[in-house]
């Protein structure tokens, strides 16, 4: 039995300073405490206790690139970041695009204890953008989120067919990586003042916004649920707002790094600041923070994208896109975007992503009988990221002082991470 005392707890009535008792995989009591007889007691004054964090967008590189990350190390990184559930992307080698691959990955994921891992499936075979993937087979294997993440579906006709097909599969969701490659070209960073000074090809906002506009129109036509991944521009936000006003069922996500950083961070050509979408301008960053607060942006998703040091230690133009984010996300989001608002923090980091992914044992207020999938977070603890539980260390926040630290993560009543002292 675990007793957490004097925390600020997200209950069904809001935030309450109280104690929580965990017995087995369930919250046994909120408020009342058992007599002390060997139970593990954790004093947590000022810390936030709420549902474990849920990430809709991670790359675990399994199968095919497990030298960068695998399910075991990805799960440990997730637990260190306060996560109890992850949605892994299907751009693996081979891609997750049929019943056999989806079943094999699901069986491996079922053996992971630190975090619940669910996988998404590709929209097209081989993620080639030419032919629809095996939706029925993947759906039977438990997949509900479908994405060619890393690429957009290139033609409106093919995506429309995918949406129409998935509309008949209850709970299915289309998640799109918005990038028109014909517009993006060889862009390396945001098309703006920094790209001009450095003499590098820029990635225009239009490359994202064209795909967002197309996909919203298709979702309106087919009636399919649509999720826009890693939104990064003012224009994309405006399109999403208008679509919602017109009744389109669309959700979207933003990454922690787009909330905390902007294009000037790339001035030194440090490849740990090279990601997709690229870091945008100040107006975009400000708009993303406001949209996260007002609900235009539904969730924060890390787009955790591990790469080895050797892969990143090359000229900027040659480096792969992507940064890790699981272990720093809670601190970045709370301190750089949402402030000292635990209810909004848990809504964007846990409740909404669990709802979108259909994860019924996650994202729930802490009350008697609720699943013991929880995170204890100190919003005032200062720390500097150095080593990581992830196999990779390509974080833009290495060496940067952050405020806010995960103290403990509990999955199904078992402590999967306990730390936060450094």
KAHU-V118703 format. One record per residue. N is the residue number from 0. RES is the residue in one letter. PHI is phi as a letter, one per 40 degrees, with the letter a starting at -180 (NA if undefined). NEAR is the number of other C-alpha atoms within 12 Angstrom. D_FIRST is the distance of its C-alpha to the first C-alpha in Angstrom with 2 decimals. Layout:
N,RES,PHI,NEAR,D_FIRST + N,RES,PHI,NEAR,D_FIRST
//
This chain:
0,X,NA,27,0.00 + 1,X,b,33,3.81 + 2,X,b,34,6.70 + 3,X,b,41,10.11 + 4,X,b,31,12.97 + 5,X,g,27,16.63 + 6,X,c,34,16.93 + 7,X,c,34,19.68 + 8,X,b,38,17.97 + 9,X,c,38,20.04 + 10,X,b,31,19.78 + 11,X,c,18,22.35 + 12,X,c,13,24.36 + 13,X,h,23,24.49 + 14,X,c,28,22.98 + 15,X,b,28,21.22 + 16,X,c,24,20.02 + 17,X,a,30,16.82 + 18,X,b,37,13.07 + 19,X,b,43,10.52 + 20,X,b,40,7.12 + 21,X,b,39,5.65 + 22,X,b,28,4.80 + 23,X,g,21,6.92 + 24,X,c,23,9.84 + 25,X,b,28,10.06 + 26,X,c,37,9.91 + 27,X,c,27,9.19 + 28,X,a,27,11.11 + 29,X,b,37,13.44 + 30,X,h,25,14.93 + 31,X,c,19,13.45 + 32,X,b,25,10.82 + 33,X,c,23,9.38 + 34,X,c,13,11.25 + 35,X,c,13,10.42 + 36,X,a,11,9.97 + 37,X,g,10,8.64 + 38,X,c,16,5.38 + 39,X,c,21,6.45 + 40,X,b,21,8.73 + 41,X,b,25,11.22 + 42,X,c,23,14.49 + 43,X,b,27,16.31 + 44,X,c,23,19.51 + 45,X,g,26,21.92 + 46,X,c,36,19.82 + 47,X,c,49,19.67 + 48,X,b,52,16.58 + 49,X,a,53,17.69 + 50,X,c,48,18.02 + 51,X,d,55,18.29 + 52,X,c,52,21.94 + 53,X,b,54,24.28 + 54,X,b,54,27.51 + 55,X,c,54,30.43 + 56,X,a,49,32.60 + 57,X,b,45,31.85 + 58,X,b,49,33.97 + 59,X,c,45,32.22 + 60,X,f,35,35.65 + 61,X,b,37,34.61 + 62,X,c,29,36.94 + 63,X,h,21,39.91 + 64,X,b,23,39.12 + 65,X,c,23,36.05 + 66,X,c,23,37.56 + 67,X,c,33,36.58 + 68,X,a,35,33.06 + 69,X,a,34,31.26 + 70,X,c,42,28.19 + 71,X,c,29,26.05 + 72,X,c,30,27.22 + 73,X,c,46,27.34 + 74,X,c,45,23.70 + 75,X,c,36,22.77 + 76,X,c,41,25.03 + 77,X,c,53,23.48 + 78,X,c,50,19.91 + 79,X,c,43,21.44 + 80,X,c,51,23.05 + 81,X,g,51,20.06 + 82,X,c,54,21.05 + 83,X,b,54,19.12 + 84,X,a,53,22.39 + 85,X,b,46,25.97 + 86,X,b,44,29.36 + 87,X,c,50,31.51 + 88,X,c,47,35.27 + 89,X,c,44,37.73 + 90,X,c,38,40.31 + 91,X,c,34,39.50 + 92,X,b,21,42.04 + 93,X,c,24,42.75 + 94,X,c,39,41.74 + 95,X,c,44,39.38 + 96,X,b,42,42.13 + 97,X,a,33,42.10 + 98,X,c,25,40.15 + 99,X,c,23,40.13 + 100,X,c,35,38.81 + 101,X,c,40,36.24 + 102,X,c,25,34.92 + 103,X,c,22,34.78 + 104,X,c,39,32.88 + 105,X,c,32,30.39 + 106,X,c,19,29.78 + 107,X,c,21,29.10 + 108,X,c,30,26.79 + 109,X,c,21,24.74 + 110,X,c,17,23.87 + 111,X,c,27,22.39 + 112,X,c,27,18.59 + 113,X,c,35,18.38 + 114,X,a,44,19.99 + 115,X,c,41,21.65 + 116,X,b,42,25.34 + 117,X,b,42,27.99 + 118,X,b,47,31.60 + 119,X,c,45,34.67 + 120,X,b,51,38.06 + 121,X,c,52,41.51 + 122,X,c,51,44.06 + 123,X,b,36,46.97 + 124,X,c,30,47.61 + 125,X,g,28,47.08 + 126,X,f,32,46.49 + 127,X,c,25,50.29 + 128,X,g,26,50.94 + 129,X,b,22,53.48 + 130,X,a,23,51.95 + 131,X,c,32,48.95 + 132,X,c,36,45.98 + 133,X,c,30,44.64 + 134,X,c,40,42.73 + 135,X,c,28,42.40 + 136,X,c,22,41.13 + 137,X,c,36,38.51 + 138,X,c,35,37.48 + 139,X,c,20,37.03 + 140,X,c,27,34.81 + 141,X,h,35,32.48 + 142,X,c,43,34.07 + 143,X,b,38,34.53 + 144,X,b,45,35.57 + 145,X,b,58,38.97 + 146,X,a,49,40.48 + 147,X,c,41,43.03 + 148,X,d,43,41.22 + 149,X,h,37,43.39 + 150,X,a,33,46.34 + 151,X,c,39,47.38 + 152,X,c,41,48.94 + 153,X,c,30,52.52 + 154,X,b,25,54.46 + 155,X,c,25,53.99 + 156,X,c,19,55.28 + 157,X,c,24,52.69 + 158,X,c,39,49.79 + 159,X,c,29,51.19 + 160,X,c,27,51.24 + 161,X,c,43,47.64 + 162,X,c,39,46.56 + 163,X,c,26,48.58 + 164,X,c,27,47.10 + 165,X,c,36,43.46 + 166,X,d,24,44.10 + 167,X,c,20,44.19 + 168,X,b,25,40.75 + 169,X,d,18,38.14 + 170,X,g,22,35.66 + 171,X,c,35,37.67 + 172,X,b,41,38.02 + 173,X,c,49,40.70 + 174,X,b,47,39.62 + 175,X,b,46,42.58 + 176,X,c,41,43.21 + 177,X,c,41,46.15 + 178,X,a,40,48.89 + 179,X,c,32,52.52 + 180,X,c,23,53.57 + 181,X,c,19,57.23 + 182,X,c,21,56.64 + 183,X,c,29,54.06 + 184,X,f,18,56.48 + 185,X,b,19,55.74 + 186,X,d,32,53.87 + 187,X,b,38,51.62 + 188,X,a,43,50.32 + 189,X,d,43,50.82 + 190,X,c,32,54.48 + 191,X,a,30,55.22 + 192,X,c,23,56.53 + 193,X,c,27,54.45 + 194,X,d,30,55.49 + 195,X,c,19,59.08 + 196,X,c,19,58.97 + 197,X,c,22,57.46 + 198,X,g,19,59.86 + 199,X,b,25,57.17 + 200,X,c,24,57.14 + 201,X,c,30,54.98 + 202,X,b,38,52.66 + 203,X,c,34,53.82 + 204,X,d,34,51.57 + 205,X,d,28,53.84 + 206,X,c,35,52.47 + 207,X,c,39,49.14 + 208,X,c,32,50.59 + 209,X,c,28,53.04 + 210,X,c,36,50.31 + 211,X,d,44,48.11 + 212,X,c,32,51.17 + 213,X,d,33,52.07 + 214,X,c,46,48.62 + 215,X,c,44,48.28 + 216,X,c,30,51.66 + 217,X,c,31,50.67 + 218,X,c,38,47.43 + 219,X,c,26,49.52 + 220,X,c,24,51.98 + 221,X,c,25,49.60 + 222,X,g,27,46.83 + 223,X,c,35,44.20 + 224,X,c,40,40.93 + 225,X,b,46,41.38 + 226,X,b,40,39.09 + 227,X,c,49,40.86 + 228,X,c,48,39.21 + 229,X,f,45,39.28 + 230,X,c,53,41.73 + 231,X,b,53,43.60 + 232,X,b,43,46.73 + 233,X,d,29,47.98 + 234,X,c,26,50.10 + 235,X,c,39,47.22 + 236,X,c,41,45.38 + 237,X,c,24,48.57 + 238,X,c,31,49.00 + 239,X,c,40,45.48 + 240,X,d,27,45.94 + 241,X,c,21,49.25 + 242,X,c,27,47.94 + 243,X,c,24,45.17 + 244,X,c,15,47.77 + 245,X,c,17,49.67 + 246,X,g,19,46.75 + 247,X,c,26,45.72 + 248,X,c,29,42.11 + 249,X,b,38,41.16 + 250,X,b,43,38.13 + 251,X,a,44,38.08 + 252,X,b,44,36.11 + 253,X,b,49,36.76 + 254,X,c,50,35.57 + 255,X,c,46,34.20 + 256,X,c,46,37.27 + 257,X,c,46,39.68 + 258,X,c,44,38.06 + 259,X,b,38,38.29 + 260,X,b,32,41.46 + 261,X,b,34,45.02 + 262,X,d,39,48.03 + 263,X,c,28,49.03 + 264,X,c,28,46.08 + 265,X,c,30,48.07 + 266,X,d,25,51.08 + 267,X,c,17,50.31 + 268,X,f,28,50.00 + 269,X,c,28,46.59 + 270,X,c,35,45.53 + 271,X,c,40,41.85 + 272,X,b,39,43.11 + 273,X,b,44,44.70 + 274,X,a,45,42.83 + 275,X,b,42,43.65 + 276,X,c,45,44.33 + 277,X,c,45,45.79 + 278,X,c,47,44.88 + 279,X,c,43,47.13 + 280,X,c,33,49.01 + 281,X,c,24,47.88 + 282,X,c,21,48.76 + 283,X,c,32,46.58 + 284,X,d,32,43.57 + 285,X,c,24,44.03 + 286,X,c,31,44.36 + 287,X,c,45,41.20 + 288,X,c,41,39.15 + 289,X,c,22,40.78 + 290,X,c,32,40.24 + 291,X,c,39,36.52 + 292,X,c,28,36.29 + 293,X,c,19,38.49 + 294,X,g,27,36.95 + 295,X,d,32,39.87 + 296,X,c,41,37.54 + 297,X,c,41,34.47 + 298,X,a,48,32.11 + 299,X,b,54,31.78 + 300,X,b,49,31.81 + 301,X,c,47,32.08 + 302,X,f,40,34.66 + 303,X,d,47,33.03 + 304,X,b,44,36.06 + 305,X,c,42,35.88 + 306,X,b,35,39.18 + 307,X,c,29,39.95 + 308,X,d,21,41.62 + 309,X,c,19,44.82 + 310,X,c,24,44.94 + 311,X,c,31,44.61 + 312,X,c,20,46.95 + 313,X,b,17,50.10 + 314,X,d,18,52.44 + 315,X,d,28,50.85 + 316,X,c,25,52.86 + 317,X,c,18,51.66 + 318,X,c,27,47.93 + 319,X,c,27,45.54 + 320,X,c,32,43.95 + 321,X,h,37,40.26 + 322,X,b,45,37.51 + 323,X,c,45,33.82 + 324,X,a,48,31.49 + 325,X,c,53,27.84 + 326,X,c,49,26.73 + 327,X,b,51,28.87 + 328,X,d,50,28.92 + 329,X,d,53,26.41 + 330,X,c,43,28.27 + 331,X,c,43,31.66 + 332,X,c,44,31.09 + 333,X,c,39,29.59 + 334,X,c,29,32.18 + 335,X,c,33,35.23 + 336,X,b,35,35.10 + 337,X,b,35,32.73 + 338,X,g,22,32.33 + 339,X,c,25,29.73 + 340,X,b,23,29.00 + 341,X,c,38,25.35 + 342,X,c,32,26.21 + 343,X,c,29,28.99 + 344,X,d,44,27.01 + 345,X,c,44,24.33 + 346,X,c,36,27.15 + 347,X,c,46,29.16 + 348,X,b,51,26.51 + 349,X,b,45,24.07 + 350,X,c,39,25.15 + 351,X,c,37,28.79 + 352,X,c,41,28.43 + 353,X,c,37,25.88 + 354,X,c,26,28.37 + 355,X,c,38,31.32 + 356,X,c,40,29.79 + 357,X,g,28,28.51 + 358,X,c,33,24.87 + 359,X,c,22,23.26 + 360,X,c,31,19.57 + 361,X,b,40,20.18 + 362,X,g,41,21.71 + 363,X,b,41,20.18 + 364,X,d,37,19.52 + 365,X,c,43,16.03 + 366,X,a,33,15.84 + 367,X,d,23,14.14 + 368,X,g,22,14.30 + 369,X,c,31,15.07 + 370,X,c,33,14.04 + 371,X,c,42,11.37 + 372,X,b,48,14.32 + 373,X,b,53,14.40 + 374,X,b,54,16.23 + 375,X,b,51,16.24 + 376,X,b,47,19.93 + 377,X,c,35,22.07 + 378,X,c,35,25.48 + 379,X,b,25,27.32 + 380,X,c,25,26.39 + 381,X,c,23,29.54 + 382,X,a,27,29.78 + 383,X,b,25,32.31 + 384,X,c,33,31.55 + 385,X,b,21,32.82 + 386,X,c,20,31.20 + 387,X,b,28,29.30 + 388,X,c,28,26.89 + 389,X,c,39,29.50 + 390,X,c,30,32.41 + 391,X,b,38,34.75 + 392,X,b,36,35.22 + 393,X,c,41,37.68 + 394,X,b,41,36.14 + 395,X,c,40,38.42 + 396,X,b,33,35.99 + 397,X,d,24,36.20 + 398,X,g,15,37.15 + 399,X,c,17,36.83 + 400,X,c,22,34.76 + 401,X,b,32,32.14 + 402,X,b,30,30.21 + 403,X,h,39,26.61 + 404,X,a,39,23.87 + 405,X,c,47,20.67 + 406,X,c,41,17.97 + 407,X,a,40,15.09 + 408,X,b,41,15.02 + 409,X,b,45,12.23 + 410,X,b,41,13.65 + 411,X,f,29,12.28 + 412,X,g,32,8.64 + 413,X,b,29,9.78 + 414,X,c,34,11.12 + 415,X,b,34,14.85 + 416,X,a,34,16.35 + 417,X,a,24,15.82 + 418,X,a,22,19.09 + 419,X,g,31,21.69 + 420,X,c,16,23.19 + 421,X,c,18,26.58
//
